[in-house]
Amino acid sequence: MGCFRIEASCQKTGARAGILETRHGFVKTPVFMPVGTQATVKAMAPFELKAIGSQIILSNTYHLYLRPGQDVINEAGGLHKFMGWDRPILTDSGGFQVFSLSDLREVNDEGVVFQSHLDGRRHFLTPELAVSIQEKLGSDIAMCLDECVPYPCDEKRSAGAVKRTIEWAARCKKAHSREGQLLFGIVQGSIFPSQRRHCAEALSEADFPGYGIGGLSVGEPHEIMYEMLDELAPVLPALKPRYLMGVGYPPNLIEGVARGVDMFDCVLPTRLGRNGTVFTSRGRLNIKNSVFERDFGPIEQGCTCYACRTVTRAYIRHLYRSREILASRLCTWHNLHFLQKLMERVRSAIVEGTFEMFRKEFNETFRDGENTP
């Protein structure tokens, strides 16, 4: 369990196509994981996720710990049975949410005290508790507790977070005992190359079955994120999966793959979809714009998602203006389908030896910002 094998690699970039074995099945990489924060991917049912080809989803330890609680989910038979999903699930450690959502938090070497955003109660999250929660949730992949720092962050503060992240990873590994559940370490280090390398080297020595890359896509320029990935590529174990946390913007996915990343997750496609923004091969469209009032074509010609096969831009715009729930569902379906098919095309290009050409053509076509039809 937990075997990761690389089937093909790009000779001129770090891109690779692999297969990760988990308790609930195999995951072909590179892969994008839809985010199911509250044990549900917003606006999507499990059978719909399967219909678009989602192989693995992410759920959030912080939110599930606060509500309904890991004991309730454990009594239900684990997260898979609780939410009706029989494919792989990755759970994060809750660390990012503690540091980003909680107004009051106190960090020390033992763990972090935080105030619930739900009822204001104080909780003490330790590496051991983070592991225990995820073991009760029963995910296929669990993540070590790490200390997340904001951007920008000074070098001294980041160094302290790296030290704790390494120490907490060792404690997580010692506490972890659930058979068949993979525990990934998380590399921190903000935008400081030496800290990134140091953290990656220390965690590599601990021999985790996979490695998350945290603390990126938090406001830094894309170029800096790519520089950090370039620093980590030769340091992280080549035969272990690499997971870039919180990244889901299409150009970032392509560039992450080019730098050896195998797994991605992000709320972006579902959040944008709920607010009327959709991905196309040319960039983003805001379907609520008046230009679509009499546009009776699909979101994107050639797309095979349910929305594009059945309804028009004009209809979806009408749904948004009428505040109908179906609008969010259709756009979310399309966005997740778009990313799923994008990653399938990326994988095929790697296997066929055409990734460089694919990358070039994608970057020439996809434009940042919102586009007009």
Secondary structure, 3 states (H helix, E strand, C coil): CCCEEEEEECCCCCCEEEEEEECCEEEEECEEEEEECCCCCCCCCHHHHHHCCCCCEEECHHHHHHCCCHHHHHHCCCHHHHHCCCCCEEECCCHHHHHHHCCCEEEECCEEEEECCCCCCEEEECHHHHHHHHHHHCCCEEECCCCCCCCCCCHHHHHHHHHHHHHHHHHHHHHCCCCCCEEEEEECCCCCHHHHHHHHHHHHHCCCCCEEECCCCCCCCHHHHHHHHHHHCCCCCCCCCEEECCCCCHHHHHHHHHCCCCEEEECHHHHHHHCCEEEECCEEEECCCHHHCCCCCCCCCCCCCHHHHHCCHHHHHHHHHCCCHHHHHHHHHHHHHHHHHHHHHHHHHHHHCCHHHHHHHHHHHCEEEECCC
